[in-house]
């Protein structure tokens, strides 16, 4: 609309005030009042847009709630891995300078929490709970892109992108995709997203945490058939 109005005005003046035989040109020194108006008005409009945009930016990048579930997301050619907190409830510390093929998350092997972290290739999320993702890239720039979440953020090698968080509002199956051309296998760089209830999420995560921590409950011993019979069949010693 703006383009049509401005170009239409230009065309009108080109035709209405074109050079004509016998018509002298009119010289105008200008109008200081008009110049001040059309300089000030756009300045105020752009200033208002800048202030409004800054408030939106701050709202988008506000810190994640303390109750948020923190997940470390590692992107590479051509796949995804996700690191969940272990039984301690906290992710093992990481350093982007330590990321390499042998240590894809850049964690400290000597830290006990490292072995407790739960690593998967599926992104499982509890519905209604804030999720804070820490985005990393092992090789080239990738992107964390989920259209249904209206969420897009680049993963940059050597950096931790730590301002992205969201909250799913309904359960279902979705797909994470890379939206940066990252190589020949880019088209197939996807990962499943499963949004489940909090109870289902805990049922999925807790056994994995316990396994990594070595605290899985011991299975209940089942008595042998002979021993079970001795416990249930009356004998002379234990009957009146």
C-alpha positions in Angstrom: 0.0 0.0 0.0 2.8 2.4 0.9 4.6 1.6 -2.3 1.5 2.3 -4.4 0.8 5.6 -2.7 4.4 6.9 -3.0 4.9 5.7 -6.6 1.5 7.0 -7.6 2.5 10.5 -6.2 5.8 10.5 -8.1 4.0 9.6 -11.3 1.4 12.3 -10.8 4.0 15.0 -10.3 6.0 13.8 -13.2 3.0 14.2 -15.5 1.4 17.3 -13.9 4.6 19.4 -13.7 6.4 18.2 -16.8 8.2 20.6 -19.0 5.8 22.4 -21.4 6.5 24.9 -24.2 5.8 28.5 -23.1 5.3 27.6 -19.4 8.1 29.1 -17.3 9.5 27.0 -14.5 8.6 28.0 -11.0 11.4 28.2 -8.5 10.7 27.4 -4.9 13.2 28.0 -2.1 11.4 25.4 0.1 9.3 25.5 3.2 11.1 25.2 6.5 7.9 24.3 8.4 7.1 21.4 6.1 10.7 20.1 6.2 10.6 20.1 10.0 7.3 18.2 10.0 8.3 15.5 7.5 11.6 15.0 9.2 10.2 14.9 12.8 7.2 12.6 12.0 9.2 9.6 10.6 11.7 10.1 13.4 8.9 9.7 16.0 7.4 6.8 14.2 10.7 4.9 14.0 11.5 5.8 17.6 8.1 4.4 18.8 8.7 1.2 16.8 12.2 0.8 18.3 10.9 1.1 21.8 8.1 -1.3 21.1 10.4 -3.8 19.5 12.9 -3.6 22.4 10.1 -4.4 24.8 9.1 -7.4 22.7 12.8 -8.5 22.5 13.1 -8.3 26.3 9.9 -10.3 26.7 11.1 -13.0 24.3 14.5 -13.3 26.0 13.3 -13.1 29.6 14.9 -15.7 31.9 13.3 -19.1 32.1 11.2 -19.8 35.3 13.0 -21.6 38.1 10.7 -24.5 37.7 11.8 -25.1 34.1 13.2 -28.4 32.9 16.7 -27.8 31.5 17.7 -29.9 28.5 21.0 -29.7 26.7 20.5 -30.0 22.9 23.5 -31.0 20.8 23.2 -30.7 17.0 25.6 -32.3 14.5 25.8 -33.4 10.9 23.2 -34.8 10.6 21.3 -35.5 13.8 20.3 -34.5 17.4 21.1 -35.6 20.9 19.5 -34.5 24.1 20.9 -34.5 27.6 18.6 -34.6 30.6 19.5 -34.1 34.3 20.4 -37.2 36.2 19.0 -38.2 39.5 20.5 -35.1 41.2 18.2 -33.0 39.1 21.0 -30.9 37.7 23.0 -31.3 34.4 26.7 -31.9 34.7 28.6 -28.7 33.9 29.9 -28.4 30.4 32.5 -26.3 28.5 32.0 -25.6 24.8 35.8 -25.8 24.4 35.8 -29.4 25.4 33.2 -30.5 22.7 34.8 -33.1 20.4 33.7 -36.4 18.8 34.7 -38.3 21.9 33.0 -35.8 24.3 30.0 -34.5 22.3 28.5 -32.5 25.2 31.8 -31.0 26.5 31.3 -32.4 30.0 33.9 -33.4 32.6 34.3 -37.2 32.7 35.6 -36.9 36.3 32.4 -35.2 37.5 30.0 -37.8 39.0 27.0 -36.0 37.5 28.3 -36.7 34.0 27.6 -40.4 34.2 24.2 -39.7 35.7 23.0 -37.5 32.8 20.4 -39.1 30.6 21.2 -38.9 26.9 18.6 -39.7 24.2 17.8 -39.1 20.6 14.1 -38.3 21.3 13.0 -35.0 22.8 10.4 -35.9 25.4 8.6 -33.0 27.1 6.1 -32.8 29.9 3.0 -30.7 28.9 2.3 -27.5 30.9 5.9 -27.3 32.3 8.4 -24.7 31.1 11.4 -26.2 29.1 14.7 -24.4 28.9 16.9 -25.6 26.1 20.7 -25.0 25.9 21.6 -25.1 22.2 25.0 -26.3 21.0 26.5 -27.3 17.6 29.4 -29.6 17.2 30.5 -28.8 13.7 28.6 -26.2 11.6 25.6 -23.9 12.2 22.4 -25.7 12.6 18.9 -24.5 13.7 16.4 -25.6 16.3 13.2 -25.3 14.3 9.7 -26.5 15.5 7.0 -24.8 13.3 4.1 -25.8 15.7 5.9 -24.1 18.6 6.6 -21.0 16.5 10.2 -21.6 17.5 13.4 -21.0 15.5 16.9 -20.5 16.9 20.3 -21.1 15.4 22.8 -23.4 17.1 26.3 -21.9 16.7 29.6 -23.8 17.2 31.6 -22.6 20.1 28.6 -20.9 21.8 25.9 -21.8 24.2 22.6 -20.3 23.2 20.9 -20.3 26.5 17.9 -17.9 26.2 15.4 -20.2 24.5 12.6 -21.6 26.6 9.0 -22.6 25.9 6.0 -24.3 27.4 3.9 -26.9 25.5 0.2 -26.5 25.9 -1.0 -29.9 24.6 0.2 -33.4 24.2 1.1 -35.0 20.9 3.9 -36.0 18.6 5.8 -33.4 16.6 9.1 -33.1 14.8 12.3 -31.1 15.3 14.1 -30.1 12.1 17.2 -28.3 11.2 16.4 -25.2 9.1 20.0 -24.3 8.1 21.6 -25.8 5.0 24.3 -27.7 6.8 25.4 -30.3 4.3 24.3 -33.1 2.1 22.3 -34.9 4.8 20.5 -31.7 5.9 17.1 -32.9 4.5 17.1 -35.8 6.9 18.3 -34.0 10.1 15.2 -34.5 12.2 14.2 -35.8 15.6 10.9 -36.8 17.1 9.3 -34.7 19.8 6.9 -36.4 22.3 4.8 -34.2 24.5 3.3 -36.2 27.4 1.7 -35.7 30.8 3.9 -35.1 33.8 3.2 -38.6 35.1 4.2 -40.2 31.8 7.3 -38.0 31.6 8.4 -39.1 35.1 7.7 -42.7 34.2 9.9 -42.3 31.2 12.8 -40.4 32.8 13.1 -41.8 36.4 14.1 -45.4 35.4 16.8 -44.0 33.1 18.1 -41.7 35.9 18.1 -44.6 38.4 19.9 -46.9 35.9 22.7 -44.3 35.3 23.0 -43.7 39.0 23.0 -47.4 39.8 20.0 -47.1 42.1 17.4 -49.2 40.3 15.3 -51.1 42.8 16.3 -54.7 43.2 13.8 -57.2 41.6 11.7 -59.1 44.0 12.9 -62.7 44.5 10.5 -65.4 43.3 10.7 -68.5 45.5 11.3 -71.8 43.8 8.3 -74.2 43.3 9.7 -76.6 46.0 10.2 -73.8 48.5 6.8 -72.3 47.7 5.1 -75.7 48.3 6.9 -76.0 51.7 5.5 -72.7 52.7 1.9 -73.5 51.7 1.5 -77.3 52.3 0.7 -78.1 56.0 3.1 -80.6 57.7 3.0 -82.5 61.0 5.3 -79.9 62.6 3.2 -76.9 61.8 -0.3 -78.2 62.3 -2.4 -79.1 65.3 
